[in-house]
């Protein structure tokens, strides 16, 4: 919780300045007690409350029957009145229990400063501040906007740039990755090979009367969540059923989704009209390359394919050595069916993706021990299927037990945890969820999502997958260019080797100009495919053979190719590398960061609530502000000198020389998440105010830039600085 994080610096202030610090302690402890009361109000578990409500409902029903029976029997009015009074009391008990259950359901999952508010109210407060301070706004706003498209304003751009810069430092520089920048427009044949043209779909339903489109899984998810949150009379069995549906939602087929939609009577949200059966909709934006329109293409739905098709050159650049990783940061495009949830589901977004190429027989990682002792929430496949909560586990133990498939995948999970928590994501609202078995692609060895909890629930922000060798093999087959690696043996090995010898003369006579592509496809066959072709040629004398580069199937005869196994000495092994892929949705991470860093606190006068973003200096859009206390030429000259010195050391800042009171200027920058404010009240020395504690220290003008630099860059903490400089006190009404 934000309030808890504030107390450490506040307590240290007692030693330096007792009377202001005591005021700060009172102010900052109050939110903690509010949150504590909030959590203590829900001591009884939801399931127990449900049982209690159902028991009271049953008692009300029985008493209602009894009252009706007494009236039908025309008994004495006194007896009927007693029964009615008893019924009224039972109804009051039922109402009270239902309210308690509803409050528990509504609050379940809320945390931090937003806990005392409903999730919707908290979200609205965050978004109002974000739009008012121009962090982001709907694109083309004066034309009423376009769903799923947003513009970042100045502070939003700065936060995004800081997040990307830290991602590059944390991953690309730390791991010596090879960074590339590939085009957004991608030829159709590339995405055909990767499977996107045929399989990059979501299931859609249509309003049968208006034609309005909706994502089928979203409608089912919304129905289940609404029933769980707003229906206090659900039986325990029904609750478990709905939770099970939510747990396996991503793996439901079109038929299963359609069955559930009909079973629950789900209709179009806007019109209540019946819905069509679910059917697949491809999410890619189609385009054409060149003026003739004869070369189809798509706006890339991810950045990974550009790395895969460049593997051969990247492998050579890396000295023909494995393992190595390539990274790319760039825009991706998905034509979402019904975009919603602000920055969480958009049609154009920034991805930061890594493709770590590794020997499939050795997925250990030399630096795994650096993260092995990290402990965080892991939501394994087993916990999900048995409806158990995530468990906090040591990363090394999760890999050792096989919960996480291998060290390299585990290493990137650990590095992702460190990246997100350093940005400012609350570690208690971050978990790593394993994909269910049917949720994973058939070629994947293991897949995990880093999910962050916000007012919309648990949101997937990072995908971490062991994709085996699927992508490189697919592009090898489609392009005819082998995307492989080589391993040199210390000593030659005698191995049984599959030998494929195309008869080029016969193939040339039969297929003429297509001979070369057929030869390449024959030589690229794997062992299983080659032996199947051999068996069919021997039994039937001819066999069909699919040539991907031609896009057609040809008929081969037994004199066109020789396939055999021979003992040969090998000096090296040729293999297709496996790929470990961490993929980061930058926009989603930023939105969750906005919520995790947002809270409100009372003004000094106590007459209003002030919004604050407690961004760490690492991601804050502006590192500090410079305020001349009053409009005075001497103070303004000092402010300009400080500004120049801050610029010289690379600290982003802003000078505010408006005549507004200093308290209001502080409040404005707190809303932007600026961690430090420099107030010029003397020519020789100034005060530096820290945003969370609002404690100020006095520093000479010549030292200001160096102090701000060392704190914002993490060389020292604010608590360290407090011991070195005198605390400044103020009696200003505004501060």
N, C-alpha and C positions, 0 to 999 in steps of 0.2 A: 504494500500500500504506500501511496505517495507520502502520507503523513508520517508513517514509520520511518521512511528514508530521511525525512527532514530532521528528526529529533537528534541525530548524532551531532550535527553541526550546532544545533541549538544548545545542547548540553555543554559543549565546549565553551559556549559564549558565557556561561555562568562565571567561569574562572576569570574571564577577561573583563566582564562588565555586568555586575550583578543585577542592577535594577532594570535595565532594558531587557536583559536576557530573561528575567522572570516573566515579564510581559509576553515575550515571544513564546516562552514555554506554555503559558496558559493558552495562548492563541493556537499553537500548533498541536497541543495535546487534545484539544476539544474534538477535532475531526477523528482522532483515534478512538475516543470513547464512543462517538456516534457510530462508527463502523463496528466497534466491539458489541454495542447494544444490538446493532442490526443482526450480527451473526448469532448472538445469544438468544434472540427471539425465535430462531429456528432450530432449537435443540432437538425437537422431535423429528424423526425422519419423515419424509414425504409419504412413504408407503404406510407407516403407522397412522398418520393423519388421514389418509384415504380410507383406511379401515374404520377409523372412528367416525368419519363423516357418513360412510355407508351404514354403520350401525345406527347412527342417529336418524338417518333417512328411513331406515326400516322401522324404527320405533315410531316416527311420525306417521308413516303409512298405517301401522297397526292401530295407533291411537285414532287416526282419522276414520278407519273402518269401525272402530268401537263407537265413536261419536255418531256416525251414521246409523249404526245398529240401534243405539239408544233412542235416537229420534224416530226411527221407524217403529220401534216398540212403544213409543209414546209414554216413556217413563216420566217420573217427576222432573220438573224443570230444574230443581236443585241438583239432581244427579247429572243432568245434561250439562249444567253450568260447570260443575266440577270437572267433568271430562273435557269440556272445551278449554278450561283454564289449563289443564294438564297438557292439552294439545298445543296451546299457545306457548307454554314454557318449553316444550320439546322443540317447537319450531325455532324459538329463540336460541336454544342450545345448538341446533343444526346450523342456523345462520352464523353464529359465532365460530363454530368449528370450520365451516366452509370458508369464512373470511380468513381464518388463520392458515388454512391449507392454501388458499389462493395467494396469500402474501408469501408463503414459503415457496410456492411454485414460481411466482413472478420474480422473486429475489434469487432463486437458485441459479448459480452461475455468475451473478453480479459480483464484482470485487473492486477493490480500490476505492477511490473517492466517489466513483459512480454508484457504489453500492446503496447509498442512502436514497438515491433517485431511481426511478424506473430506467430500464435500459434505453427506452425510446427518448425519455427526457434528457438523459445524459448524452446520448448521441446527438440530439438536436442542439444541445448547448455546445458540443464540440464543433459541429458543422457550422453553426452560426458564427462562431469565432473564426473558424478557418476561412469562411467566405468573406466575412467582414474585414479581416486582416489580409485578404487576398493571397492566402496560401494556395488555393485553387478555386476555380469557378467553372460553371458549365461552358463548354465551347460554343461559339456563335450565339452568345446570350441574347444579343439584340434581335436575333431572328428566332427567338424562343428555343434555341439550343437543339442538340441532337443527342438522343439517348446513348450513353456509353462513351461519350467523348468529353474530355475535360482539359482545361488550360491550367498550367501552374503559373501563379503570380510570382513576384519577386522573392518573398520569403520561401515559398514552396520550391522554386527553382534552386534556391540556395541549400535547402534541406536535402533535396534530391541529389544535387551535385556533391554534397558532403557525404551522403550515404554511399554513392557510387565511388567516390575517392577512397573511402575507407574499405569498401569491398575490394577495390583494386590493390590496396596496400595489404589487406589481410589475406588475400588469396593469391593474386597474380604475383606480387613481389615476394611474399613469404615462401611460396612454393615454386618460384622460378618458372611460372607458366608462360606459354607462348600466346600472346594476345593477337587476335586477328579482327578484322572489320570487313564483313561481307555485305553484298547488296541485299536490300529488302525484297526486291523483285526476283523471283526464283522461277526458272523454267519448269514447265509441267513435268517433264521426264524425271527431274530430280525428286519431286514430291510424289511422283508415281512410284519410284523405286522405294522411297521411305515408307510408303503406305498411307500417306496423308490424303491423297486423292480419293482413295477408296474407303478409308476407315476413320478419317478425322471428322467425326460426326457427334452430334448430340441428338437425343430423342425429342421430337417436337410433337405437340398436339395443336389442333386448330379448333377454334370456336366454330361449330358447324353452321352457324347462321351468319356471323360477321366475317369469318376468315381470320380473325385475330390469332396470332401465334404465341404459344407459351412453351417453356421447357417442361417436359413431362415430370422429370425428377424434382424440379423446384416446386411444382404444385403438390406433389405427394409429400415432400419434405415439409412444406408450409402447413399442410393439413395435419400431419402427425404432431408437429411442434405446437400448433394452436390447441389441439385436443389435450396434449399433455400439460400445457400452461393454463388453460382456461376452463377445463371441464373437471370440477372437483369430484364428480360422481363416477369417474372411470374405475372399473374394477382393477384389481392388481394384475389379473390375467391380461386385460386389455392394455394396461400400461406397458407390460412386458412385451406384448405383441408390437405396439407402436415403436418402442425402443429398438426392438429387433429389426423392424423395417428401416429405421434410420441408420442402424449399424451396417446393414447390407445394401443400402440404397444405391451405391455406385456400381454394384455388380448385377443389378436387376436387368434382365433382358427386356426387349420391347414388349413381348407378350406378358411378362410378369408385371411390368409397370402398368400396362393397360388393364390387366386383371384387377390390380389394387385400386386403380382410379375408379373403375366401375363398382368394385366392392364397397368402397367408402363413399360413393355418390359424389365424387368431386366434379365440379362444373367450372365453367369459365369464370374467373374472379370478377371481371367487370360486368358481365351480362347475366351470369348464372345459366347460360345456355349449355347444352350438352357438348362434349368434346369428341373429337375424332380419336381413332386408335393412334398410339404413338408411332412415328416413323422417323428414320434418320435424316438429318439435315447437315450438309457439309459446311463447316464453319469458315472456310477460307474465302478471302476476297479474290475473285477471278479477275484477270486482266490479260492483255496481249502485249507481246514485245515486238516493237516495230510497227510501221504504219499499215502494213498489209493485213495484220490480224491473223496471219497464218502460223505464228509461233505463240501458242498459249502459255500463260504463266499465272502465278499467284503471288500475292503479297505474303511473305513468309509468316507462318503461324508460330514459329520458334526460330531461334538463332543457331540451333545445333547442326543443321544439315550443311551449312557453310563450312563448319569445322570438319565434318566427316569427309566431304568431297575433296578437301585439301590435305587429307591425312598423309598421302604419299610424300608431298613436298615438306610437310611439317616434320615427318619422321626423318627425312634426309637432313633438314635444318638442325635437328636435334642430334646429329651424329649417328643416326640409325640405332638409337638406344631407347630401350624401355626401362621403367615406365616414364611417361611424360604427360603433361596436361596442356591443353589448349583452352583458351577462354575468349569469350566475346560478350560485349555489352552493346545492346542495340534495341531498336524498335521491333515489335512483332504485332501481328494483326489477326484478329479473330472476329468474324461477323456474328457476334452473340445473338441468340434468338430474342431474348428479352432482358437486356442489361439492366441491372439495378445495383443497389448497395454501393453507390458512389464509386470511389477509386478501386473497390474490390472486384468489380466485374465490368470491364471496359472493352472497347473494340480496338483501341490502339494503346500499347503499353510497353514499358521497358523491361527487358529480360537481361539478366546477367547469368550466363551459363558456362559451365566447365565440363569438358570431356577429358577424363583422365584415362589414358590408354595404358593397359597393364597386361602382363602375361597371364592368360587364363589359368595356368597351372600354378601361379604364385601370386596371390592377392594380399600378401602381407604388406605392411607399410613400415618403413624405417623409423617414422616419427610417431607411431601409434601410442607409444608409452607416454608421450607428452600430453595426451588427452585421456588416457585410460582411467584416471582417477576421478574424472568429472561425474557428478551425479545429477540426474534430471529425470523428468517424467517420461516414461516410455509406455506407449499404448500398443502392446503386442497384439498379434492376430488372435491369440488365445483369449486375452482379456476382452477383446471386442465381441467375440462369438459367445462368450459366457456372460456378457453384460456386466463385467467387473470394471472398476475404475482403473485408470492408468496407475502405474507404480513407479516410485522413484528408485532408480537402480544405478549402480556404478557401470559406466560404459564398458570397462574392461570385462566385467562379469557378463554383460549382455552379449559380447562377442564370443567369450569363452564358452558360453552355454549354447551358442548357435542361434540365439534369438536374432542377432544381426549377423548376416551371412559371412562377412569377412572383415579383416582389419582395415582394408582401404576404405570400404564403405563406412565402417565405424569411425575411422579417422575423420572423414568429411562430415559425419554427423556431429562429432565433437567440435570441429572447427566452426560449423554452422551455429551451434549453441553459443560458442564464445562470441562470434560475430554479432548475433542478434542481441545478446544480453549487454554487450559493450555499447551497442547503439542506444540502449535505453528500454528494451523490451523486458517486461517483468518476468523473471525466471519462473515464478509460480503460475504464470498464465501462458506458459510455453510447453508444448509436449511434442514428442515424435511418435507419429502413428504409423504402424506397419500396414501396408496394403493387404486386404484379404486375398486369399488364394485366387479366387475367380476375378478379382479386381485387377490383378497384374496382367500385363501382356504375356503371351505364351512363351516368349523368348527371355523374359526377365528372370534373374536369379533371386532378387530381393528388392523391394521398393519401400521407402519410407517418406512420409510428409512431415515437415516441420509445421505444426499448426499453432496459431496464436489466437488466444481468446480475446474477443472484443465484444461490443454491444450486439453484433450480428451472430455471435456464437463462436465456435472454433473454425478458424479460417486457414486453409492451406496456403502457405506463403512460400515454402521452399519444397521442391521435390528432389529426393535423393534416391537414385536407382542404379542397380547393377544391371545394365542392359545386355550383358554377355557380348557376343560378337555380331549381333543382328545387323546393326546399321552398316558396318563396313562390308559385311557379306552381301547385303542387299545392293549396295552401290557397286560392288565388284561385279556382281551378276548382271546388273542392268547396263553398266558402262563398258564392261569387258576389260577394265583396267584393274589389275590385282592390287588391292589395298591390304597389304600383308607386312609382317615383320619377320626378321630373321634372327635365329639364335645359333651361334657358332659353338660346336662341341669342342671340349679340350682334346678329345681323342675321337677318331672316326668310329661310327657305329654301323653295324650291319643290321639293316632293317628290311622287312618285306615291304616293297614299294609298289603302289599301283602305277602302272605304265599305260598311258593313253596315247596311241599313235594314230592320228588322223591320216588317211590316205588322200593326200592333197590333190593328186592327179584325178582320181575318181570324183572327188568332191567338186573340183573345178569343172569337170565335164558336165556334172549334173546340175550344179547351182551357179556356175559362172561367177558373176561379180559378187555374189553373196558368200563365196567360198571362205574368205578371210574371217568373217564374223562367225560362221559355223565352226571353223577350226578353233577359234578363241573360246567359244562356248563349250566345245567338247573338252578342251584342255582345262577349263575352269570347273568341271564337274567334281563333286565330292565323291567319296568312295561308294557310298550307298547308291547314289544315282547311277554311277558308272557300272557297278555290278548288276543293277537291275537292267540297264540297257544291254549289257553283254549277254545276260540270260535270255532276253527276248530276241536278240539278233540270232543267237544260236538255236533257239527253238522254232522261230518263225521265219528267219531269214531276212526280216525287215522289222523296223520299229519306228514309231513317231518320236520326234525329238524337238522340244520347245527351245527356240532361240530367242532369248529376251531382247537382244539388241535389234533383232529384225521385227519383233512383235508378232511372230507367227510360228507355227509348228511345221517342220519338214519331215519327210520320210527318209530314213537312212537304211541302207542295205549292209549286209555283213562284210562286204568287201571295202566299205568306206572308212572303217575304223577298226583298230585292233586294241583290245583291252585285256591286260593280263597283270599278274602279280609276279614280281621278281625280287630276289634278294640283292640288295645294293648297299654299298658303303656310302654313308652320308657324313659330310663334314659340318652340316648345319641343318636346322629345322626351319621350315617356313610355316607360319601360322597366322591366323587372324586374331589380333588383340581383342580382349574384352574391354568394355567401356564402363567406367563408373561416372555417373552424370549427376552433379548437383545443379539444380536450376532454380534461380531466385527471381520471384516476382517483385520487382523493386517498388511498384506502386502499392501493392498490398502490404508490404513491410512498412512503408511510410505511413499508410493510413493507420495501421495498428499502433505504430509508434506515436502518432498524434493522440490516439485515445489513451494510451498508457502514460503519456506525459501530461495529460490535461487534468487540471483540478481547479476548484474555485476556493477563494478565501475571503474573509470579510475585510473591508477597507478599514483604515485606522479609526474612522468615525463610527464604523459598524453599521452604516446605513445602506450599504450595497455589497454585492458579491463581485469580486474581481476575478477574471479568468486568468489562468497562468498555464504556460507550457514549460514544464521543467526539463527541457532538452539538456542532455549532457553537452558540454562545450564542443565535443567532437562533431555533433550534428547541428548545433544551433545555427540558424540562418545568419545571425550577426553575433560576433563574440562579445562585443561591448559597445556601450554608448558613451558619449562625452557630453556632459551638461554644464555649461556655465550657470552658476546659481542664479544670477541676475543678468540682465542685458547691460553689459559693461565692457568697454573696449579692452581693458586690461585682462579681464577674465576670458574674453573671446580670443584674444591673442594667445593666451596660455592654452586654450582649447585647440587652436590651430597648430600650436607647437606639439601638443600631445598627439593630435591626429597624424601629423607628419611622422612622428616617432613610431606610432602603431603601424602605419603603412610600411615603414622601413623594415619591420620585423614580420610582415605578412599577416597582421591581425585585421580581420574585417570589422568595421565599426561604422558608427553613424553619429554625426554631431547634431544636436538639437538646440538651437538658439532661440526657440520661440519663447514668448513671455509667459507660457503656461507654468503653473506652480510645479515645483520639483516633484511633488507626490504624484501628480497626474502624469508627468513624464515617465516616472518610474512605472506606473501602472500600464502605460502604453507599451513599454518595452517588455514588461513581464508577459503581456499577451503574445508577444512575438517570440518568447522563449529566450530572450537575451540574458546570458548568465551574469554579466557584470556591468555595472554602471559607474562611470567616473564623473564625479561632481567637482567642478572647479569653483572653489570658494576662497582660495588664496592664490597668489601668484607663484609662491614657492612650493606649496604642497596641495594635494587634492585628496578626496576620499574615494575609495573603491567600495561599492556596495555589492554584496552577493545576493542573488535573486531569492533563493529559498529561505535563508535565515533572515534576510534583510539587514544583516550585520554589516557595519562599515568599518574600514580601517583607514588610517591616514598614512599617505605615502608621498615622498618627495616627487616633484614633477619629473626629475631625471630618471627615476626608477619605475615609473608607471608602466611603460611598455614592457620592460623585462618581467615585472610581476605578473601582468596579464598573460604574457606569452607562456611563462612557465606553468601557470595554472590551466590555461586553455589547452595546452599541448600535453598535459598529464605528467609533466616533470615533477610537480608538487600538487598537493591537494589544498583546498581552501583552509582546512584545519591546520595544515603545516604553516601556511602564511599567517594565520591568526596569531601564532606564537611569536612571530618576528616583528610585527608592526602594531602600534597602539590602536586600540578600538576607539572609533569616533562615535560620540553620542549626539543626539539631536532632539530638540523639543518641538520640531515642526509639526503643525497640526496635520499636514498631509502625510507625513512619514512617521 
